[in-house]
Amino acid sequence: MSQPAVSATPSAQAVAPPTQADLLDYVRRVAADAEAIASLPLDPEGRTWVRLEGPGGSEAWLIGWPPGTGTGWHDHAESIGAFLTAAGELKENSLAARLPADGWQTLELSEGVDRVRQLPTGKGRAFGQHHVHEVLNESAENHAISVHAYYPPLPQIRRYSRSGPILRLEHVERPEDWQ
């Protein structure tokens, strides 16, 4: 006696999480959307932002930067990310050093760990976990607009102060602090 044919239903394919390259491609596409960029309300006093739907469950933001504003030193914990300047020009100061994830308050940085990138319109970058940086709009007159994406969605942001080679952990923000 033969067995009845069993109909196999295709199983749902596991979707791979987005990579740094995927996130950079996404922020490039959003930055090229002139209508999306023009829709961001700009405030002369402080940064403005709109949350976007990023690829593969990532968190994404469109951010407006008034002249002379910046983020201060911070990281994005275990998230990878990418950002790109859609209008104006931003500057990124970053550290080319992997910091301990937890268990410290103050570190003395080695010489040669500082990196500086000018990011005019259309330029951006991707970064890995625990990337420590600050982003600045140094223009005295012009707003800048940027697009950012992170995966997994930001579990926290650690904020630092910096005095010469000394980096100090100041506080930790959770998603409820900025959403």
C-alpha positions in Angstrom: 0.0 0.0 0.0 1.4 3.3 -1.0 1.6 6.3 1.3 -0.5 9.4 0.3 1.5 12.2 -1.1 2.2 14.8 1.6 2.0 18.4 0.5 4.9 20.4 1.8 4.2 24.0 2.6 7.1 26.3 2.2 8.3 27.4 5.5 8.8 31.1 6.2 12.4 32.0 5.2 14.3 33.6 8.1 15.1 37.1 7.1 18.7 38.1 7.7 19.2 41.2 9.8 20.4 44.2 8.0 24.1 44.7 7.7 26.1 47.9 7.9 26.1 48.1 4.1 22.3 47.6 4.0 21.8 50.4 6.5 24.1 52.7 4.5 22.2 51.9 1.3 19.0 52.7 3.1 20.1 56.1 4.4 21.4 57.0 0.9 18.0 56.2 -0.6 16.2 58.3 2.0 18.6 61.2 1.6 18.0 61.2 -2.1 14.2 61.6 -1.6 13.9 65.4 -1.8 10.3 65.3 -0.7 11.1 63.4 2.5 14.0 65.8 3.3 11.9 68.9 2.6 9.1 67.5 4.9 11.3 67.7 8.0 10.2 70.7 10.2 13.3 72.7 11.1 13.6 74.6 14.4 16.1 77.4 14.7 16.6 76.6 18.4 17.1 72.8 18.6 17.4 69.6 16.7 14.2 68.1 15.2 13.6 64.5 14.3 11.1 62.2 12.7 11.2 58.5 13.2 11.3 56.4 10.0 10.6 52.8 9.2 14.1 51.3 8.6 14.9 48.1 6.7 14.6 44.7 8.4 13.3 45.9 11.7 15.9 48.6 12.1 15.3 52.0 13.7 15.7 55.0 11.5 15.6 58.8 12.0 15.5 61.9 9.9 17.3 64.7 11.9 17.5 68.4 11.5 20.5 70.3 12.9 20.3 74.0 13.5 23.6 75.9 13.1 26.1 75.3 15.9 24.4 72.1 17.3 25.8 68.7 18.1 25.2 65.4 19.9 28.0 65.4 22.4 30.1 62.2 22.8 28.0 59.0 22.8 27.7 55.4 21.5 24.8 53.2 20.4 25.7 50.2 22.6 25.3 46.9 20.7 23.7 48.4 17.6 25.4 48.8 14.2 24.5 51.9 12.2 24.9 54.3 9.4 24.2 57.9 8.8 24.5 60.3 5.9 24.2 64.1 5.4 21.2 64.9 3.3 21.6 68.7 3.3 24.3 71.0 4.6 27.5 69.6 6.2 28.2 67.7 9.4 31.4 66.8 11.1 32.0 63.6 13.0 34.7 63.2 15.7 35.1 59.5 16.6 37.4 57.2 18.5 39.3 54.5 16.7 39.4 52.4 19.8 37.1 49.7 21.2 36.0 50.7 24.7 35.0 48.2 27.4 31.2 47.7 27.1 30.5 48.0 30.9 32.2 48.3 34.3 34.0 51.7 33.9 33.4 55.3 34.6 36.6 57.0 33.4 39.2 56.0 30.8 42.4 57.7 29.6 42.5 57.4 25.8 45.7 56.6 24.0 47.3 59.0 21.6 46.3 58.6 18.0 42.7 57.3 18.6 40.9 60.5 17.4 39.4 60.5 13.9 37.7 63.5 12.2 35.4 63.3 9.1 33.8 66.1 7.2 30.5 64.9 5.8 29.1 67.3 3.2 25.8 66.6 1.5 25.7 63.1 0.1 28.5 61.7 2.3 28.0 59.3 5.2 29.4 56.3 6.9 28.5 53.0 8.5 29.8 51.9 11.9 29.9 48.8 14.1 28.9 48.1 17.7 30.2 50.4 20.5 31.2 53.1 18.0 31.9 56.3 20.1 31.5 59.6 18.3 30.0 63.1 18.3 28.3 64.7 15.4 28.3 68.4 14.9 26.8 71.1 12.6 29.6 73.7 12.8 27.9 76.1 10.3 27.1 79.4 11.9 24.3 80.0 9.3 22.9 76.8 7.8 20.8 73.9 9.0 22.0 70.4 8.2 19.8 67.4 7.7 20.8 63.8 8.1 19.4 60.3 7.9 20.4 57.6 10.5 19.6 53.9 10.8 20.5 51.4 13.6 20.1 47.7 14.1 19.0 46.3 16.4 16.8 49.3 17.4 18.8 51.3 20.0 18.7 49.5 23.4 20.4 52.5 25.0 22.8 55.4 24.3 25.7 56.0 26.6 26.6 59.7 27.0 30.2 60.7 27.7 32.1 63.9 28.5 35.6 64.4 27.2 38.4 66.5 28.5 41.6 66.0 26.5 42.5 62.3 26.8 39.9 61.6 29.6 36.6 60.1 28.6 34.0 59.9 31.3 30.7 58.0 31.2 28.1 60.5 32.3 24.8 58.7 32.0 22.8 56.1 30.0 19.6 56.9 28.1 17.0 54.4 27.3 14.5 54.5 24.4 11.8 56.0 26.5 14.1 59.0 27.0 14.0 60.0 23.3 10.9 58.6 21.8 
